[in-house]
Amino acid sequence: MTTTTKLFLCLTLIMTTTIVCQGISPQSLKKIDELCGRLFPENEPGAAVLIMQKNRIVFDKGYGIADINSRKPIDGDTFFNIASVSKQFTAVAILQLAEQGKLSLDDPVSKYYPEFKASFWKDIRIKHLLSHSSGIPDARKGLTRQQRIYGDEQLATAYMKDLDYTHFVPGTNYEYINPTYVLLGDIVSKVSGMPFTQYMEQYVFRPAKMKSTLYFDRNHQDRIPNIAHAYEYGDLSKMGEEHDASAASRGCKKDWYEYDFGEETFFATRPDGGIYTSTHQFVKWENALRNNKVIGEASLRLAHTPQTNISESTFSEYQRRPNTWYGYGWFIEPQTEKSPLKIYHTGDNGGFKILAARYPQTGTLVLIFANRTDWDRYAVMGEIEKHLQL
């Protein structure tokens, strides 16, 4: 293929989508576009997809709609709940405070919670909370559905005060649970003397130039700009009014229905999964990490170092993939002969399904922020890796 032909194909793609050719063949970009077009059809809930290599965005396109009622299309400025991808932001806040000498990752949890009665809290360190290796179970029992939908951080961790057992000795196994990251958020507040969200805005979002990124606030949902609602597909005739979407008034039995705050649980807790942001905003986060704007190089390297072996875990079966570890706020798949080093996190809440994957050896970032769940995240990740020749 001649240089002129390549340039023509690049210009053609740019005219039809927001895609830029730089180190990736036009054919590869076209394959990725076709893949996403099949996954996220027009006029249905969809996704924002962005790929950055080095310091250049090479693929940036929205598919489908953010809101069934308004029919507003998804683009790179659409805000999604990124769910558990939020955990890396909480981890960075902890690492910031460690850099400043205000806490140590080896501090026992009992130092911050003397009211926790069991002796095992003296053996559980902050680093165990960060790496999901604390042994603390998610033992929230007796909560009503209303409490699970509208409950806050205090409700999420209330059971810990009287907890009298662990699943394993700290540091010896892996179990992914959300309440321990809620606890980390509270430690940020205790150490800094600031409300968690205020600390994050001032010392994490602002240095990263993420001016619009924010945490969910159930009393001020209108503050979220360009918000996407999340959806599932199902039989509307068996659901209450809170699931009403485009088809209910037309008498259709099966269609898309809204499935986010008010319909699904745990949107109201923030350190473990409460961030709303866009792919364009997340690029700013990636650049801040690469350029040491929020934490230093040594701290980031520590966060991206395998800490807990997920593949050999006797818990968290749904995450037990081969060659998979957890660092501090990130999943890590070390390099093999068949696959590159991959540092990533997934997010799932209601109808939101999120992927944020870093490939440090090529300086690649792959983002898929979706407001529907009926796609295979790992299969799609593998297809994109193949097309990018990572």
Sine and cosine of phi, psi and omega as CSV:
sin_phi,cos_phi,sin_psi,cos_psi,sin_omega,cos_omega
0.00,0.00,0.76,-0.65,-0.03,-1.00
-0.97,0.26,0.32,-0.95,0.04,-1.00
-0.87,0.49,-0.62,0.79,0.01,-1.00
-0.89,0.46,-0.66,0.75,0.01,-1.00
-0.91,0.42,-0.68,0.73,0.03,-1.00
-0.87,0.50,-0.68,0.73,0.00,-1.00
-0.89,0.45,-0.65,0.76,0.00,-1.00
-0.89,0.46,-0.68,0.73,0.00,-1.00
-0.91,0.42,-0.62,0.78,0.05,-1.00
-0.88,0.47,-0.73,0.69,-0.02,-1.00
-0.90,0.44,-0.60,0.80,0.04,-1.00
-0.89,0.46,-0.69,0.72,0.02,-1.00
-0.90,0.43,-0.66,0.75,-0.01,-1.00
-0.88,0.47,-0.58,0.81,0.00,-1.00
-0.94,0.34,-0.46,0.89,-0.08,-1.00
-0.98,-0.18,-0.43,0.90,0.03,-1.00
-0.60,-0.80,0.13,-0.99,0.09,-1.00
-1.00,-0.06,0.99,0.16,-0.04,-1.00
-0.75,-0.66,0.70,-0.72,-0.01,-1.00
-0.84,-0.54,0.69,-0.72,0.01,-1.00
-1.00,-0.01,0.83,-0.55,0.07,-1.00
-0.32,-0.95,1.00,-0.09,-0.01,-1.00
0.99,0.13,-0.07,1.00,0.04,-1.00
-0.84,-0.54,0.69,-0.72,-0.04,-1.00
-0.94,0.35,0.51,-0.86,0.08,-1.00
-0.84,0.55,-0.55,0.83,0.01,-1.00
-0.90,0.43,-0.64,0.77,0.01,-1.00
-0.91,0.42,-0.68,0.73,0.03,-1.00
-0.90,0.44,-0.62,0.78,0.02,-1.00
-0.90,0.43,-0.63,0.77,0.03,-1.00
-0.90,0.43,-0.66,0.75,0.02,-1.00
-0.91,0.41,-0.66,0.76,0.04,-1.00
-0.88,0.47,-0.69,0.73,0.01,-1.00
-0.90,0.43,-0.66,0.75,0.03,-1.00
-0.86,0.51,-0.76,0.65,-0.02,-1.00
-0.92,0.39,-0.57,0.82,0.04,-1.00
-0.90,0.44,-0.58,0.82,0.05,-1.00
-0.95,0.31,-0.63,0.77,-0.04,-1.00
-0.94,0.33,-0.60,0.80,-0.15,-0.99
-0.80,-0.60,0.98,0.18,-0.07,-1.00
-0.90,0.43,0.37,-0.93,0.05,-1.00
-0.89,0.46,0.56,-0.83,0.05,-1.00
0.93,0.36,0.31,0.95,0.14,-0.99
-0.79,-0.62,0.27,-0.96,0.17,-0.98
-0.79,0.61,0.54,-0.84,-0.14,-0.99
-0.52,-0.85,-0.75,-0.66,-0.10,-0.99
-0.31,-0.95,0.43,-0.90,0.24,-0.97
-0.98,-0.20,0.78,-0.63,-0.05,-1.00
-0.84,-0.54,0.77,-0.64,-0.02,-1.00
-0.64,-0.77,0.66,-0.75,0.08,-1.00
-0.78,-0.63,0.78,-0.63,0.06,-1.00
-0.86,-0.51,0.69,-0.72,0.12,-0.99
-0.82,-0.58,0.73,-0.69,-0.13,-0.99
0.83,0.55,-0.88,-0.47,0.00,-1.00
-0.90,-0.43,0.37,0.93,-0.08,-1.00
-0.83,-0.55,0.76,-0.65,0.12,-0.99
-0.97,0.23,0.84,-0.54,-0.06,-1.00
-0.95,-0.31,-0.24,0.97,0.03,-1.00
-0.50,-0.86,0.77,-0.63,-0.09,-1.00
-0.41,-0.91,0.98,-0.18,-0.09,-1.00
-0.50,-0.87,0.56,-0.83,0.11,-0.99
-0.97,-0.24,0.56,-0.83,0.02,-1.00
-0.77,-0.64,0.70,-0.72,0.07,-1.00
0.98,0.22,-0.31,-0.95,-0.15,-0.99
-0.86,-0.52,0.52,-0.85,-0.01,-1.00
-0.99,0.10,-0.46,0.89,-0.09,-1.00
-0.58,-0.82,0.85,-0.53,-0.06,-1.00
-0.90,0.43,-0.58,0.82,-0.05,-1.00
-0.97,0.24,-0.69,0.73,-0.02,-1.00
-1.00,0.07,-0.30,0.95,-0.03,-1.00
0.90,0.43,0.36,0.93,-0.02,-1.00
-0.92,0.39,0.78,-0.63,-0.03,-1.00
-0.96,0.28,0.45,-0.89,0.07,-1.00
-0.99,0.15,0.66,-0.75,0.16,-0.99
-0.56,-0.83,-0.14,-0.99,-0.07,-1.00
-0.93,0.37,-0.18,0.98,0.04,-1.00
-0.98,-0.21,0.07,1.00,0.05,-1.00
-0.96,0.27,0.71,-0.71,-0.04,-1.00
-0.99,-0.10,0.79,-0.61,0.03,-1.00
-0.89,-0.46,0.46,-0.89,0.25,-0.97
-0.97,0.26,0.90,-0.43,-0.06,-1.00
-1.00,0.06,0.09,1.00,0.15,-0.99
0.78,0.63,-0.78,-0.63,-0.15,-0.99
-0.94,0.33,-0.16,0.99,0.16,-0.99
-0.88,0.47,-0.34,0.94,0.07,-1.00
-0.88,0.47,-0.38,0.93,-0.09,-1.00
-0.88,0.48,-0.55,0.84,-0.01,-1.00
-0.91,0.42,-0.48,0.88,0.04,-1.00
-0.94,0.34,-0.66,0.75,0.07,-1.00
-0.90,0.43,-0.66,0.75,0.04,-1.00
-0.87,0.49,-0.66,0.75,0.02,-1.00
-0.89,0.46,-0.64,0.77,0.04,-1.00
-0.88,0.48,-0.68,0.73,0.05,-1.00
-0.88,0.47,-0.69,0.72,-0.01,-1.00
-0.92,0.40,-0.57,0.82,0.11,-0.99
-0.85,0.53,-0.76,0.65,-0.03,-1.00
-0.91,0.41,-0.53,0.85,0.07,-1.00
-0.93,0.37,-0.66,0.75,0.04,-1.00
-0.86,0.52,-0.57,0.82,-0.03,-1.00
-0.99,0.11,-0.03,1.00,0.00,-1.00
0.97,0.26,0.27,0.96,-0.02,-1.00
-1.00,0.07,-0.27,0.96,0.13,-0.99
-0.43,-0.90,0.20,-0.98,0.09,-1.00
-0.83,-0.56,0.59,-0.80,0.05,-1.00
-0.91,0.42,-0.28,0.96,0.05,-1.00
-1.00,-0.04,0.03,1.00,0.06,-1.00
-0.87,0.48,0.71,-0.71,0.11,-0.99
-0.95,0.30,0.53,-0.85,0.02,-1.00
-0.88,0.48,-0.52,0.86,-0.01,-1.00
-0.87,0.48,-0.39,0.92,0.04,-1.00
-0.88,0.47,-0.56,0.83,-0.06,-1.00
-0.99,-0.15,-0.27,0.96,-0.03,-1.00
-0.70,-0.71,0.94,0.34,0.03,-1.00
-0.88,0.47,-0.32,0.95,0.00,-1.00
-0.97,0.24,-0.26,0.97,0.07,-1.00
-0.94,0.35,0.84,-0.55,-0.25,-0.97
-0.98,0.19,-0.59,0.81,-0.14,-0.99
-0.95,0.32,0.54,-0.84,-0.03,-1.00
-0.94,0.33,-0.39,0.92,-0.06,-1.00
-0.92,0.40,-0.29,0.96,0.03,-1.00
-0.90,0.43,-0.34,0.94,0.06,-1.00
-0.96,0.29,-0.37,0.93,-0.02,-1.00
-0.99,-0.10,-0.26,0.97,-0.01,-1.00
-1.00,0.02,0.85,-0.53,-0.05,-1.00
-0.98,-0.20,0.29,-0.96,0.07,-1.00
-0.84,0.55,-0.62,0.78,-0.01,-1.00
-0.89,0.46,-0.50,0.87,0.04,-1.00
-0.95,0.32,-0.58,0.81,0.07,-1.00
-0.91,0.42,-0.67,0.74,-0.02,-1.00
-0.89,0.45,-0.57,0.82,-0.12,-0.99
-0.97,-0.23,0.22,0.98,0.01,-1.00
0.83,0.56,0.62,0.79,0.00,-1.00
-0.84,-0.54,0.43,0.90,-0.07,-1.00
-0.98,0.21,-0.44,0.90,-0.12,-0.99
1.00,0.08,-0.11,0.99,0.02,-1.00
-0.94,0.34,0.79,-0.61,0.04,-1.00
-0.99,0.13,0.35,-0.94,0.20,-0.98
-1.00,0.06,1.00,-0.02,-0.15,-0.99
-0.95,-0.32,0.56,0.83,0.05,-1.00
-0.96,0.29,0.94,-0.34,-0.07,-1.00
-0.85,-0.52,0.45,-0.89,0.11,-0.99
0.97,0.26,0.23,0.97,0.02,-1.00
-0.99,0.14,0.71,-0.71,0.09,-1.00
-0.96,0.27,0.25,-0.97,0.04,-1.00
-0.88,0.47,-0.62,0.79,0.04,-1.00
-0.87,0.49,-0.67,0.74,0.03,-1.00
-0.91,0.42,-0.63,0.78,-0.02,-1.00
-0.94,0.34,-0.51,0.86,0.02,-1.00
-0.98,0.20,-0.70,0.71,-0.16,-0.99
-0.95,-0.30,-0.01,1.00,-0.06,-1.00
-0.90,0.44,0.43,-0.90,-0.04,-1.00
-0.94,-0.34,-0.17,-0.99,-0.04,-1.00
-0.88,0.48,-0.63,0.78,-0.03,-1.00
-0.88,0.47,-0.67,0.75,0.02,-1.00
-0.92,0.39,-0.57,0.82,-0.06,-1.00
-0.92,0.39,-0.47,0.88,-0.06,-1.00
-0.92,-0.38,0.04,1.00,-0.09,-1.00
-0.86,0.51,-0.54,0.84,-0.07,-1.00
-0.93,0.36,-0.33,0.95,-0.11,-0.99
-0.92,0.38,-0.50,0.87,-0.06,-1.00
-0.85,0.53,-0.65,0.76,-0.06,-1.00
-0.96,-0.29,0.14,0.99,0.00,-1.00
-0.87,0.49,0.72,-0.70,-0.08,-1.00
-0.83,-0.56,0.29,0.96,0.05,-1.00
-0.44,-0.90,0.36,-0.93,0.14,-0.99
-0.80,-0.60,0.28,-0.96,0.03,-1.00
-0.99,0.11,-0.42,0.91,0.02,-1.00
-0.26,-0.96,0.22,-0.97,0.03,-1.00
-0.92,0.40,0.72,-0.69,-0.04,-1.00
-0.80,0.61,0.71,-0.70,0.05,-1.00
1.00,0.07,0.01,1.00,-0.07,-1.00
-0.96,-0.27,-0.11,0.99,-0.05,-1.00
-0.38,-0.92,-0.02,-1.00,-0.03,-1.00
-0.76,-0.65,0.77,-0.64,0.17,-0.99
-0.56,-0.83,0.88,-0.48,-0.06,-1.00
-0.99,0.14,0.90,-0.43,0.08,-1.00
-0.68,-0.73,0.50,-0.87,-0.03,-1.00
-0.99,0.17,-0.62,0.79,-0.10,-1.00
-0.85,0.53,-0.49,0.87,0.00,-1.00
-0.93,0.36,-0.51,0.86,0.08,-1.00
-0.97,0.26,-0.48,0.87,0.14,-0.99
-0.90,0.44,-0.64,0.77,0.05,-1.00
-0.89,0.46,-0.65,0.76,0.04,-1.00
-0.87,0.49,-0.64,0.77,0.05,-1.00
-0.88,0.48,-0.61,0.79,0.02,-1.00
-0.94,0.33,-0.56,0.83,0.07,-1.00
-0.91,0.42,-0.64,0.77,0.10,-1.00
-0.82,0.57,-0.71,0.71,-0.01,-1.00
-0.91,0.41,-0.70,0.71,-0.01,-1.00
-0.88,0.48,-0.70,0.71,-0.08,-1.00
-0.96,0.28,-0.64,0.76,-0.06,-1.00
-0.99,0.14,-0.37,0.93,-0.08,-1.00
0.97,0.25,0.30,0.95,-0.03,-1.00
-0.81,-0.59,0.49,-0.87,0.16,-0.99
-0.83,0.55,0.60,-0.80,-0.08,-1.00
-0.79,0.62,-0.77,0.64,-0.07,-1.00
-0.91,0.41,-0.54,0.84,0.04,-1.00
-0.93,0.38,-0.68,0.74,0.04,-1.00
-0.86,0.50,-0.72,0.69,-0.07,-1.00
-0.90,0.44,-0.64,0.77,0.02,-1.00
-0.90,0.43,-0.68,0.73,-0.11,-0.99
-0.98,0.21,-0.64,0.77,-0.16,-0.99
-0.94,-0.34,-0.13,0.99,0.01,-1.00
-0.86,-0.51,-0.87,0.49,-0.04,-1.00
-0.91,0.42,-0.71,0.71,-0.08,-1.00
-0.91,0.42,-0.74,0.67,0.06,-1.00
-0.88,0.48,-0.47,0.88,0.02,-1.00
-0.99,0.11,-0.04,1.00,0.00,-1.00
0.90,0.43,0.50,0.87,0.04,-1.00
-1.00,-0.06,0.94,0.33,-0.18,-0.98
-0.90,0.43,-0.48,0.88,-0.08,-1.00
-0.98,-0.18,-0.27,0.96,-0.03,-1.00
-0.91,0.42,0.64,-0.77,-0.06,-1.00
-0.40,-0.92,0.23,-0.97,0.07,-1.00
-1.00,-0.03,0.52,-0.85,0.04,-1.00
-0.87,0.49,0.68,-0.73,0.09,-1.00
-0.73,-0.68,0.93,-0.36,-0.11,-0.99
-0.88,0.48,-0.39,0.92,0.01,-1.00
-1.00,0.01,-0.15,0.99,-0.06,-1.00
-0.63,-0.78,0.80,0.60,0.01,-1.00
-0.90,0.44,-0.41,0.91,-0.03,-1.00
-0.93,0.36,-0.19,0.98,0.00,-1.00
-0.98,0.20,-0.26,0.97,-0.02,-1.00
-0.98,0.20,0.89,-0.46,-0.05,-1.00
-0.97,0.22,0.56,-0.83,0.13,-0.99
0.73,0.68,0.72,0.69,-0.15,-0.99
-0.95,0.31,0.66,-0.75,0.18,-0.98
-0.99,-0.11,0.67,-0.74,0.20,-0.98
-1.00,-0.01,0.43,-0.90,-0.02,-1.00
-0.98,-0.21,0.50,-0.87,-0.13,-0.99
-0.66,-0.75,0.46,-0.89,0.22,-0.98
-0.82,-0.57,0.23,-0.97,0.00,-1.00
-0.92,-0.39,0.80,-0.60,-0.05,-1.00
-0.17,-0.99,-0.15,-0.99,-0.05,-1.00
-1.00,0.08,0.95,-0.30,-0.07,-1.00
-0.95,0.30,-0.38,0.92,-0.07,-1.00
-0.92,0.39,-0.29,0.96,-0.03,-1.00
-0.98,-0.21,0.15,0.99,-0.10,-1.00
-0.89,-0.46,0.40,-0.92,0.03,-1.00
-0.98,0.22,0.01,-1.00,-0.06,-1.00
-0.89,0.45,-0.44,0.90,-0.05,-1.00
-0.91,0.41,-0.29,0.96,0.03,-1.00
-1.00,-0.09,0.03,1.00,-0.08,-1.00
-0.86,0.51,0.76,-0.65,0.08,-1.00
-0.76,-0.65,-0.68,-0.74,-0.15,-0.99
-0.97,0.25,-0.43,0.90,-0.20,-0.98
-0.99,-0.13,-0.33,0.94,-0.13,-0.99
-0.84,0.53,-0.69,0.72,-0.05,-1.00
-0.95,0.32,-0.25,0.97,-0.01,-1.00
-0.99,-0.11,-0.01,1.00,0.03,-1.00
0.98,0.18,0.22,0.98,0.02,-1.00
-0.96,0.27,0.64,-0.77,0.00,-1.00
-0.99,0.17,-0.64,0.76,-0.11,-0.99
-0.82,-0.57,0.81,-0.58,0.01,-1.00
-0.20,-0.98,-0.09,-1.00,0.05,-1.00
-0.96,0.28,0.66,-0.75,0.08,-1.00
-0.74,-0.68,0.51,-0.86,-0.03,-1.00
-0.92,0.40,0.67,-0.75,-0.08,-1.00
-0.55,-0.83,0.93,0.37,0.08,-1.00
-0.66,-0.75,-0.68,-0.73,-0.08,-1.00
-0.88,0.47,0.75,-0.66,-0.07,-1.00
0.98,-0.20,-0.39,0.92,0.05,-1.00
-0.91,-0.42,-0.49,0.87,-0.05,-1.00
-0.82,-0.57,0.30,-0.95,-0.17,-0.99
-1.00,0.03,0.34,-0.94,0.22,-0.97
0.92,0.39,0.44,0.90,0.15,-0.99
-0.97,0.24,-0.35,0.94,-0.16,-0.99
-1.00,0.07,-0.19,0.98,0.07,-1.00
-1.00,0.00,0.61,-0.79,-0.21,-0.98
-0.95,-0.32,-0.73,0.68,-0.08,-1.00
-0.88,0.47,-0.43,0.90,-0.03,-1.00
-1.00,-0.05,-0.25,0.97,-0.05,-1.00
0.04,-1.00,0.46,0.89,-0.17,-0.98
-0.98,-0.19,0.12,0.99,-0.08,-1.00
-0.98,0.18,0.68,-0.74,0.22,-0.98
-0.93,-0.36,0.81,-0.59,0.02,-1.00
-0.39,-0.92,0.05,-1.00,-0.02,-1.00
-0.89,-0.45,0.20,-0.98,0.07,-1.00
-0.90,0.44,-0.61,0.79,0.02,-1.00
-0.90,0.43,-0.62,0.78,0.06,-1.00
-0.93,0.37,-0.60,0.80,-0.05,-1.00
-0.92,0.39,-0.50,0.87,0.09,-1.00
-0.86,0.51,-0.60,0.80,0.06,-1.00
-0.89,0.45,-0.63,0.78,0.06,-1.00
-0.88,0.47,-0.73,0.69,0.01,-1.00
-0.86,0.52,-0.70,0.72,0.01,-1.00
-0.91,0.42,-0.59,0.80,0.03,-1.00
-0.91,0.42,-0.63,0.78,0.05,-1.00
-0.92,0.40,-0.70,0.71,-0.04,-1.00
-0.91,0.42,-0.52,0.85,-0.08,-1.00
-0.97,-0.26,0.27,0.96,0.10,-1.00
0.84,0.55,0.67,0.75,0.00,-1.00
-1.00,0.05,-0.32,0.95,-0.03,-1.00
-0.89,-0.46,-0.59,0.81,0.14,-0.99
-0.62,-0.78,0.34,-0.94,-0.01,-1.00
-0.97,0.25,0.20,-0.98,-0.05,-1.00
-0.87,0.50,-0.65,0.76,-0.03,-1.00
-0.91,0.41,-0.64,0.77,0.01,-1.00
-0.92,0.39,-0.65,0.76,0.02,-1.00
-0.91,0.41,-0.65,0.76,0.03,-1.00
-0.87,0.49,-0.64,0.77,0.04,-1.00
-0.90,0.44,-0.69,0.72,0.01,-1.00
-0.89,0.46,-0.52,0.86,-0.04,-1.00
-0.99,-0.11,0.19,0.98,0.07,-1.00
-1.00,-0.06,0.74,-0.68,0.03,-1.00
-0.83,0.56,0.82,-0.57,-0.01,-1.00
-0.93,-0.38,-0.65,0.76,-0.09,-1.00
-0.76,-0.65,0.78,-0.63,-0.03,-1.00
-0.99,0.17,0.94,-0.35,0.00,-1.00
-0.98,0.19,-0.59,0.81,-0.09,-1.00
-0.87,0.50,-0.49,0.87,-0.03,-1.00
-0.97,-0.23,0.16,0.99,-0.01,-1.00
-0.92,0.39,0.59,-0.81,0.12,-0.99
-0.99,-0.11,0.11,0.99,0.08,-1.00
-0.82,-0.57,-0.01,-1.00,0.07,-1.00
0.75,0.66,0.78,0.62,-0.07,-1.00
-0.84,0.55,-0.59,0.81,-0.07,-1.00
-0.92,0.39,-0.29,0.96,0.03,-1.00
-0.98,-0.22,-0.01,1.00,-0.17,-0.99
-0.99,0.17,0.97,0.23,0.05,-1.00
-0.99,-0.10,0.40,-0.92,0.03,-1.00
-0.88,0.48,0.54,-0.84,0.14,-0.99
0.81,0.58,0.69,0.72,-0.06,-1.00
-0.81,-0.58,0.72,-0.69,-0.01,-1.00
-0.77,-0.64,0.21,-0.98,0.17,-0.99
-0.86,-0.51,0.69,-0.72,0.09,-1.00
-0.99,-0.13,-0.80,-0.60,0.12,-0.99
-0.91,-0.42,1.00,0.02,0.01,-1.00
1.00,-0.07,0.03,1.00,0.01,-1.00
-0.65,-0.76,0.55,-0.83,0.26,-0.96
-0.99,0.16,0.52,-0.85,-0.02,-1.00
-0.70,-0.71,0.77,-0.64,0.15,-0.99
-0.88,-0.47,0.97,-0.23,-0.02,-1.00
-0.86,0.50,0.39,-0.92,-0.04,-1.00
-0.90,0.43,0.63,-0.77,0.13,-0.99
-0.78,-0.63,-0.01,-1.00,0.05,-1.00
-0.90,0.44,-0.46,0.89,-0.09,-1.00
-0.98,-0.20,-0.26,0.97,-0.08,-1.00
-0.58,-0.81,0.49,-0.87,-0.02,-1.00
-0.99,0.17,0.23,-0.97,0.17,-0.99
-0.86,0.50,0.76,-0.65,-0.05,-1.00
-0.73,-0.68,0.81,-0.59,0.03,-1.00
-0.85,-0.53,0.88,-0.48,-0.21,-0.98
-0.44,-0.90,0.11,-0.99,0.23,-0.97
-0.52,-0.86,0.50,-0.87,0.07,-1.00
-0.94,-0.33,0.34,-0.94,0.05,-1.00
-0.60,-0.80,0.73,-0.68,0.01,-1.00
-0.65,-0.76,0.83,-0.56,0.11,-0.99
-0.39,-0.92,0.86,-0.51,-0.08,-1.00
0.84,0.54,-0.79,-0.61,0.02,-1.00
-1.00,-0.04,0.10,1.00,0.06,-1.00
-1.00,0.09,0.69,-0.72,0.06,-1.00
-0.67,-0.75,0.88,-0.48,-0.24,-0.97
-0.82,-0.58,0.58,-0.81,0.15,-0.99
-0.69,-0.73,0.76,-0.65,0.13,-0.99
-0.72,-0.69,0.96,-0.29,-0.13,-0.99
-0.85,-0.52,0.72,-0.69,0.02,-1.00
-0.92,-0.38,0.64,-0.77,0.07,-1.00
-0.82,-0.57,1.00,0.04,-0.19,-0.98
-0.86,0.51,-0.53,0.85,-0.09,-1.00
-0.92,0.39,-0.43,0.90,0.04,-1.00
-0.91,-0.42,0.06,1.00,-0.02,-1.00
0.90,0.44,0.58,0.81,-0.08,-1.00
-0.97,-0.23,0.64,-0.76,0.12,-0.99
-0.82,-0.57,0.77,-0.64,0.06,-1.00
-0.86,-0.51,0.84,-0.54,0.01,-1.00
-0.85,-0.52,0.75,-0.66,0.18,-0.98
-0.74,-0.67,0.94,-0.33,0.04,-1.00
-0.95,-0.32,0.93,-0.36,-0.11,-0.99
-0.87,-0.49,0.53,-0.85,0.09,-1.00
-0.94,-0.35,0.56,0.83,0.14,-0.99
-0.48,-0.88,0.39,-0.92,-0.15,-0.99
-0.91,-0.41,-0.03,1.00,-0.16,-0.99
-1.00,0.05,0.78,0.62,0.09,-1.00
-0.58,-0.81,0.51,-0.86,-0.07,-1.00
-1.00,0.02,0.97,-0.23,-0.13,-0.99
-0.87,0.49,-0.70,0.71,-0.07,-1.00
-0.95,0.31,-0.58,0.82,0.07,-1.00
-0.91,0.42,-0.68,0.74,0.01,-1.00
-0.91,0.42,-0.67,0.74,0.04,-1.00
-0.86,0.52,-0.68,0.73,0.02,-1.00
-0.90,0.44,-0.65,0.76,0.03,-1.00
-0.90,0.44,-0.69,0.72,-0.01,-1.00
-0.92,0.40,-0.65,0.76,0.06,-1.00
-0.85,0.52,-0.65,0.76,0.00,-1.00
-0.91,0.42,-0.70,0.71,-0.01,-1.00
-0.93,0.38,-0.53,0.85,0.02,-1.00
-1.00,0.09,-0.12,0.99,-0.04,-1.00
0.83,0.56,0.73,0.69,0.01,-1.00
-0.98,0.18,0.00,0.00,0.00,0.00
